[in-house]
Amino acid sequence: MTVSNHVKASTAGNVPATALYYLEHELSALYHAHLYATLSDGGRVLLAASFRDGKVITAVVEGHVNVLNTLGERLLSTQE
C-alpha cells in the first residue's frame, strides 16, 4: 500500500492505520488491528515482524476504521 501524499506530508514517519488479517491457523474469521504504521522512504507501510508473525495480512488501510461485519461472520451464521 502506498499512503497518499497528504498523509506523508503531515506525519513524522508514523501514520494511523488499520490492518485486516486472518490468523494462519484460523482462516474462517477476519480480524482487524488499529496501529501506527511506519512508512518507508518510498511511502510503503512497514509492519513489525512481531505483528506479522502468525497472520495472513490481506490489507492495510489509512486511518483507524472499525469493521462492522465480514464474509466469515456471514458464513458462520448461516451454518448455525
Secondary structure, DSSP 8 states (H G I E B T S, - for coil): -B--HHHHHHSSSEEEEEEEEEETTEEEEEEEEEEEEEE-TTSBEE--HHHHTTEEEEEEEES-------HHHHHHHHH-
